[in-house]
Protein backbone atom coordinates (compact mmCIF):
# COMPACT_ATOMS: atom_id res chain seq x y z
CA UNK A 1 0.00 0.00 0.00
CA UNK A 2 1.45 3.37 -0.97
CA UNK A 3 1.26 6.46 1.21
CA UNK A 4 2.35 9.96 0.20
CA UNK A 5 2.43 13.22 2.15
CA UNK A 6 3.07 16.48 0.34
CA UNK A 7 2.83 20.03 1.55
CA UNK A 8 0.54 22.10 -0.62
CA UNK A 9 -0.16 25.84 -0.70
CA UNK A 10 -3.70 27.21 -0.63
CA UNK A 11 -5.32 30.10 -2.50
CA UNK A 12 -6.42 32.27 0.46
CA UNK A 13 -5.61 35.96 -0.01
CA UNK A 14 -4.14 37.94 2.91
CA UNK A 15 -4.66 41.68 2.81
CA UNK A 16 -1.53 43.71 3.59
CA UNK A 17 0.73 46.23 1.86
CA UNK A 18 1.74 43.70 -0.83
CA UNK A 19 5.37 43.37 0.30
CA UNK A 20 4.89 40.01 1.98
CA UNK A 21 3.35 38.42 -1.16
CA UNK A 22 6.20 39.68 -3.33
CA UNK A 23 8.83 38.41 -0.87
CA UNK A 24 7.23 34.94 -0.79
CA UNK A 25 7.04 34.81 -4.60
CA UNK A 26 10.60 36.05 -5.16
CA UNK A 27 12.31 33.99 -2.43
CA UNK A 28 12.89 30.61 -4.15
CA UNK A 29 15.93 28.88 -2.68
CA UNK A 30 14.28 25.50 -3.32
CA UNK A 31 12.53 24.67 -6.58
CA UNK A 32 8.78 24.01 -6.37
CA UNK A 33 7.62 20.50 -7.06
CA UNK A 34 5.22 19.72 -9.92
CA UNK A 35 1.44 20.21 -9.63
CA UNK A 36 1.66 23.24 -7.31
CA UNK A 37 3.38 21.43 -4.45
CA UNK A 38 6.08 23.19 -2.47
CA UNK A 39 8.77 21.50 -0.47
CA UNK A 40 9.70 21.86 3.18
CA UNK A 41 12.55 24.29 2.43
CA UNK A 42 10.09 26.79 0.98
CA UNK A 43 7.91 26.59 4.09
CA UNK A 44 10.96 27.42 6.23
CA UNK A 45 11.68 30.39 3.92
CA UNK A 46 8.10 31.62 4.31
CA UNK A 47 8.38 31.32 8.10
CA UNK A 48 11.62 33.36 7.99
CA UNK A 49 9.97 36.05 5.83
CA UNK A 50 6.94 36.19 8.14
CA UNK A 51 9.13 36.60 11.22
CA UNK A 52 10.80 39.65 9.65
CA UNK A 53 7.52 41.22 8.45
CA UNK A 54 5.35 43.71 10.32
CA UNK A 55 2.14 41.66 10.05
CA UNK A 56 0.02 41.00 13.10
CA UNK A 57 0.49 37.59 14.79
CA UNK A 58 -3.00 36.54 13.67
CA UNK A 59 -2.17 37.16 10.00
CA UNK A 60 1.16 35.34 10.39
CA UNK A 61 -0.61 32.29 11.86
CA UNK A 62 -3.22 32.39 9.10
CA UNK A 63 -0.54 32.45 6.40
CA UNK A 64 1.36 29.56 8.00
CA UNK A 65 -1.85 27.55 8.46
CA UNK A 66 -2.67 28.03 4.78
CA UNK A 67 0.82 27.06 3.61
CA UNK A 68 1.11 23.98 5.81
CA UNK A 69 -1.90 22.08 4.51
CA UNK A 70 -1.11 18.47 3.71
CA UNK A 71 -2.29 16.21 0.91
CA UNK A 72 -2.54 12.61 2.06
CA UNK A 73 -2.89 9.75 -0.37
CA UNK A 74 -3.32 6.12 0.59
CA UNK A 75 -4.18 3.20 -1.60
CA UNK A 76 -3.04 -0.08 -3.11
CA UNK A 77 -0.99 1.74 -5.74
CA UNK A 78 1.47 4.61 -5.26
CA UNK A 79 0.52 8.30 -5.44
CA UNK A 80 0.06 9.39 -9.09
CA UNK A 81 3.19 11.57 -8.89
CA UNK A 82 5.21 8.64 -7.58
CA UNK A 83 3.69 6.37 -10.23
CA UNK A 84 4.84 8.85 -12.89
CA UNK A 85 8.36 8.75 -11.45
CA UNK A 86 8.36 4.93 -11.48
CA UNK A 87 7.33 5.04 -15.13
CA UNK A 88 10.15 7.45 -15.95
CA UNK A 89 12.71 5.21 -14.23
CA UNK A 90 11.46 1.88 -15.60
CA UNK A 91 9.20 2.08 -18.66
CA UNK A 92 6.12 -0.09 -18.11
CA UNK A 93 6.47 -0.06 -14.31
CA UNK A 94 3.26 1.91 -13.79
CA UNK A 95 1.26 -0.61 -15.81
CA UNK A 96 2.85 -3.50 -13.90
CA UNK A 97 2.08 -1.88 -10.52
CA UNK A 98 -1.55 -1.25 -11.48
CA UNK A 99 -2.04 -4.80 -12.78
CA UNK A 100 -0.41 -6.15 -9.62
CA UNK A 101 -2.97 -4.21 -7.52
CA UNK A 102 -5.81 -5.45 -9.75
CA UNK A 103 -4.63 -9.08 -9.45
CA UNK A 104 -4.37 -8.76 -5.66
CA UNK A 105 -7.90 -7.33 -5.53
CA UNK A 106 -9.28 -10.16 -7.70
CA UNK A 107 -7.51 -12.75 -5.51
CA UNK A 108 -8.94 -11.19 -2.34
CA UNK A 109 -12.46 -11.23 -3.81
CA UNK A 110 -12.13 -14.92 -4.78
CA UNK A 111 -10.98 -15.80 -1.26
CA UNK A 112 -13.92 -13.88 0.26
CA UNK A 113 -16.32 -15.73 -2.06
CA UNK A 114 -14.86 -19.08 -0.97
CA UNK A 115 -15.26 -18.16 2.70
CA UNK A 116 -18.87 -17.03 2.22
CA UNK A 117 -19.77 -20.18 0.26
CA UNK A 118 -18.17 -22.39 2.94
CA UNK A 119 -20.21 -20.63 5.65
CA UNK A 120 -23.43 -21.15 3.68
CA UNK A 121 -22.64 -24.86 3.19
CA UNK A 122 -21.86 -25.27 6.92
CA UNK A 123 -25.16 -23.62 7.93
CA UNK A 124 -27.13 -25.81 5.54
CA UNK A 125 -25.30 -28.92 6.73
CA UNK A 126 -26.03 -28.00 10.36
CA UNK A 127 -29.74 -27.57 9.61
CA UNK A 128 -29.89 -30.92 7.84
CA UNK A 129 -28.09 -32.80 10.64
CA UNK A 130 -30.27 -31.06 13.25
CA UNK A 131 -33.42 -32.11 11.41
CA UNK A 132 -32.21 -35.72 11.12
CA UNK A 133 -31.35 -35.82 14.84
CA UNK A 134 -34.76 -34.39 15.80
CA UNK A 135 -36.50 -36.88 13.50
CA UNK A 136 -34.59 -39.79 15.12
CA UNK A 137 -35.63 -38.57 18.59
CA UNK A 138 -39.30 -38.29 17.53
CA UNK A 139 -39.32 -41.74 15.93
CA UNK A 140 -37.54 -43.16 18.97
CA UNK A 141 -40.17 -41.56 21.24
CA UNK A 142 -43.01 -43.10 19.26
CA UNK A 143 -41.28 -46.52 19.30
CA UNK A 144 -40.84 -46.25 23.08
CA UNK A 145 -44.55 -45.44 23.48
CA UNK A 146 -45.43 -48.37 21.20
CA UNK A 147 -43.47 -50.87 23.32
CA UNK A 148 -45.04 -49.65 26.55
CA UNK A 149 -42.44 -47.19 27.88
CA UNK A 150 -44.82 -44.24 27.84
CA UNK A 151 -42.81 -41.95 30.18
CA UNK A 152 -39.57 -42.27 28.23
CA UNK A 153 -41.35 -41.94 24.89
CA UNK A 154 -43.25 -38.79 25.90
CA UNK A 155 -40.05 -37.28 27.38
CA UNK A 156 -38.19 -37.96 24.12
CA UNK A 157 -40.94 -36.38 22.00
CA UNK A 158 -41.31 -33.33 24.27
CA UNK A 159 -37.51 -32.93 24.52
CA UNK A 160 -37.00 -32.96 20.76
CA UNK A 161 -39.92 -30.56 20.22
CA UNK A 162 -38.54 -28.21 22.90
CA UNK A 163 -35.08 -28.21 21.29
CA UNK A 164 -36.66 -27.43 17.92
CA UNK A 165 -38.71 -24.56 19.42
CA UNK A 166 -35.68 -23.11 21.26
CA UNK A 167 -33.54 -23.28 18.12
CA UNK A 168 -36.27 -21.45 16.17
CA UNK A 169 -36.66 -18.73 18.85
CA UNK A 170 -32.88 -18.34 19.26
CA UNK A 171 -32.45 -18.08 15.47
CA UNK A 172 -35.11 -15.33 15.26
CA UNK A 173 -33.40 -13.28 17.96
CA UNK A 174 -30.05 -13.37 16.15
C-alpha positions in Angstrom: 0.0 0.0 0.0 1.5 3.4 -1.0 1.3 6.5 1.2 2.3 10.0 0.2 2.4 13.2 2.1 3.1 16.5 0.3 2.8 20.0 1.6 0.5 22.1 -0.6 -0.2 25.8 -0.7 -3.7 27.2 -0.6 -5.3 30.1 -2.5 -6.4 32.3 0.5 -5.6 36.0 0.0 -4.1 37.9 2.9 -4.7 41.7 2.8 -1.5 43.7 3.6 0.7 46.2 1.9 1.7 43.7 -0.8 5.4 43.4 0.3 4.9 40.0 2.0 3.4 38.4 -1.2 6.2 39.7 -3.3 8.8 38.4 -0.9 7.2 34.9 -0.8 7.0 34.8 -4.6 10.6 36.0 -5.2 12.3 34.0 -2.4 12.9 30.6 -4.1 15.9 28.9 -2.7 14.3 25.5 -3.3 12.5 24.7 -6.6 8.8 24.0 -6.4 7.6 20.5 -7.1 5.2 19.7 -9.9 1.4 20.2 -9.6 1.7 23.2 -7.3 3.4 21.4 -4.4 6.1 23.2 -2.5 8.8 21.5 -0.5 9.7 21.9 3.2 12.5 24.3 2.4 10.1 26.8 1.0 7.9 26.6 4.1 11.0 27.4 6.2 11.7 30.4 3.9 8.1 31.6 4.3 8.4 31.3 8.1 11.6 33.4 8.0 10.0 36.1 5.8 6.9 36.2 8.1 9.1 36.6 11.2 10.8 39.6 9.6 7.5 41.2 8.5 5.4 43.7 10.3 2.1 41.7 10.0 0.0 41.0 13.1 0.5 37.6 14.8 -3.0 36.5 13.7 -2.2 37.2 10.0 1.2 35.3 10.4 -0.6 32.3 11.9 -3.2 32.4 9.1 -0.5 32.5 6.4 1.4 29.6 8.0 -1.8 27.6 8.5 -2.7 28.0 4.8 0.8 27.1 3.6 1.1 24.0 5.8 -1.9 22.1 4.5 -1.1 18.5 3.7 -2.3 16.2 0.9 -2.5 12.6 2.1 -2.9 9.8 -0.4 -3.3 6.1 0.6 -4.2 3.2 -1.6 -3.0 -0.1 -3.1 -1.0 1.7 -5.7 1.5 4.6 -5.3 0.5 8.3 -5.4 0.1 9.4 -9.1 3.2 11.6 -8.9 5.2 8.6 -7.6 3.7 6.4 -10.2 4.8 8.8 -12.9 8.4 8.8 -11.4 8.4 4.9 -11.5 7.3 5.0 -15.1 10.1 7.4 -15.9 12.7 5.2 -14.2 11.5 1.9 -15.6 9.2 2.1 -18.7 6.1 -0.1 -18.1 6.5 -0.1 -14.3 3.3 1.9 -13.8 1.3 -0.6 -15.8 2.9 -3.5 -13.9 2.1 -1.9 -10.5 -1.6 -1.2 -11.5 -2.0 -4.8 -12.8 -0.4 -6.2 -9.6 -3.0 -4.2 -7.5 -5.8 -5.5 -9.7 -4.6 -9.1 -9.4 -4.4 -8.8 -5.7 -7.9 -7.3 -5.5 -9.3 -10.2 -7.7 -7.5 -12.8 -5.5 -8.9 -11.2 -2.3 -12.5 -11.2 -3.8 -12.1 -14.9 -4.8 -11.0 -15.8 -1.3 -13.9 -13.9 0.3 -16.3 -15.7 -2.1 -14.9 -19.1 -1.0 -15.3 -18.2 2.7 -18.9 -17.0 2.2 -19.8 -20.2 0.3 -18.2 -22.4 2.9 -20.2 -20.6 5.6 -23.4 -21.2 3.7 -22.6 -24.9 3.2 -21.9 -25.3 6.9 -25.2 -23.6 7.9 -27.1 -25.8 5.5 -25.3 -28.9 6.7 -26.0 -28.0 10.4 -29.7 -27.6 9.6 -29.9 -30.9 7.8 -28.1 -32.8 10.6 -30.3 -31.1 13.2 -33.4 -32.1 11.4 -32.2 -35.7 11.1 -31.4 -35.8 14.8 -34.8 -34.4 15.8 -36.5 -36.9 13.5 -34.6 -39.8 15.1 -35.6 -38.6 18.6 -39.3 -38.3 17.5 -39.3 -41.7 15.9 -37.5 -43.2 19.0 -40.2 -41.6 21.2 -43.0 -43.1 19.3 -41.3 -46.5 19.3 -40.8 -46.2 23.1 -44.6 -45.4 23.5 -45.4 -48.4 21.2 -43.5 -50.9 23.3 -45.0 -49.6 26.5 -42.4 -47.2 27.9 -44.8 -44.2 27.8 -42.8 -42.0 30.2 -39.6 -42.3 28.2 -41.3 -41.9 24.9 -43.2 -38.8 25.9 -40.0 -37.3 27.4 -38.2 -38.0 24.1 -40.9 -36.4 22.0 -41.3 -33.3 24.3 -37.5 -32.9 24.5 -37.0 -33.0 20.8 -39.9 -30.6 20.2 -38.5 -28.2 22.9 -35.1 -28.2 21.3 -36.7 -27.4 17.9 -38.7 -24.6 19.4 -35.7 -23.1 21.3 -33.5 -23.3 18.1 -36.3 -21.5 16.2 -36.7 -18.7 18.8 -32.9 -18.3 19.3 -32.4 -18.1 15.5 -35.1 -15.3 15.3 -33.4 -13.3 18.0 -30.1 -13.4 16.2 
